[in-house]
Amino acid sequence: MQIQQNSVVTLNYKMFNADGQLIDQNAAPIVYLHGGYDNILPAVEAALENKKAGDQVVVELSPEDGFGEYDAEYMREEEVSAFPPDIEIGMQFETLDETTGEHLLFTVRAIEDGKVTLDGNHPLAGMHIRFETEVLEVRAATDEEVAHGHVHGEGGHHH
């Protein structure tokens, strides 16, 4: 079966930075619902269209096609007293944007002079990435999966 609208796709992936260094890979196969459900990067989804089990696909992602450009507007500085005493560089905090209702994730980049520097950019923002994937399995989605916009069962969402 070829990957098409409303296919459930199981795959392995590896991501490399512009220097060819491995920056991420799945520990267990990932499973997603194909067809514009925002379950995978759109450029990767487009490259997987019409592929089948056993196919390998390599996608070169610009920041625009990947995790976005790095944006200095997402940097914040807060008083260290607003954080737990065991705060460390690299820790992440989630907050709710009162204006948009969006959940935002911030990473601690620096702690100095009583201030904490937070970065709201995706950790891979601004990077050119080579995304390598192998399609392991393709099946038709159930009506329920299509209605919910995600995969159910093994590797997917559980109720």
N, C-alpha and C positions, 0 to 999 in steps of 0.2 A: 504494500500500500504506500502511495506517495503522500507526503505531507501537504495538506491543503486546509482550507477553512474548516474549523471544528475537528481537527485531528488532535489526538493526545500524543505528544512526542516525549520519548525518554531519551536522554542524551548524557554524555560525559563532555566536559569542557576544560580547557586550560586557557588562561589569559597571560599574555606576555607584554612587558612594557617595550618602549621604542628601542631599548638596548638588548632586547631578547631575553631579559630575565623573567622567570616565572613569577607572577604576582598573585595568582589565584587559580585554584582548581577545585572541582567538586570532590567531596569525600565519598558521597554516594550519588548514584545517577539522579539527575533532576528530571522532573516530569512537568510539562506545562501544556496548557490548552492553546493551540495555534489559531491565529486568525484575528489579531488586533485587539486582544483582551488585556494588553499591557502586562503580560506575564513574563516577557523577555524583551530585550532591547529590540526596537523595530528594525534596525539594520540587520541584526542577526536573524530575526524572524523572516525577513525578506529573502535572505540568502538560503534559508532552509526550505523555502517553498519548493514543492515538487521533488524533494529529496526522499530517500527511503532508507530503511534499516541497513546499516553497513556503510552508508555514505559518510565521507569526512568532508568538512567544510571549514575553510579559513576565511575570516572576515577581518579586514583592516578597518579599525574604527578611529575616526578623528574624534576629538573631544565633543564636537557637535553631535556625532552619531552615537557616542558612548555615554559618558557620565557628565557631560556639560563642560563649558569653559570654567576656569577658576575665576571666581568673582569676589573681589575684596569687600563688597557690600555685605557678604555673609560672615565677616569677622566681627567679633564683639569683645569688649573688655568689661569684666565685672569684678566687683569686690570679692576677695578671697573668702570673706566672712559669709558669703551667700552659699558656700559649698561645704560638703562634709570635710572633717579634719584630715581624712586620709586621701584627699585629692591628689592625683598624679597625672603627669603628662601622658596623653594617650587615652585617658578615660573618656567615656562618651556619656552625654546627658541628652535626654529627650525633653522637649518643651512644646507647649501648644501655642501657636501664633494666634493671639486673640482676634486679630483682624480677619485672617483667612480661615481659621479653624483647622489649619494644617498642623500636623505633627512635624517638628523640625528636630534633627539630630545634630548635636554639636560635639566636636572633639576638642579636648584640652590640648592646646599647642604650647603654652608657656605659663609659668607661675613665677611672678617676680614683683617685688615692691608692693606686696599686698593686693596685686591684681592677677586675675586669671584671663588669659587670652583664649577665646573660643573660636573655632572655625566651623561654620555651618555648611561648607562645601562638601560634596561627596568626596571620600578619600581618594577616588580615582579621577576627580575633576581635573581638566586640563591635560590629561594624558592621551597620547596616541597608543592604542592597544591593538594587539593581534589576538583575535579570539579564534581558537581552534576547537572544533567540536566533532564528535562522532555520534551519529544517530544510531541508537541501540534498538529502538522499537517505535512503531507507529500504529495507532489504532483509531477507530472512529470514536468520538466522544459520545457519551450518553446524553439524552435529552436534558437530564438534570444538570450535568456538567456545563452544557451550553447555556442553560437558563441562569446558572450561577456565575458563569464566566471564569471558572477554574476547575482543575481536576479534583476528583474525589478518590478516596481509596488509597492504595499503596503509592507512596511518593507524592501524593497530593494532599488536599485539604480533608480533614476529618471532622465530622460534626459531633 
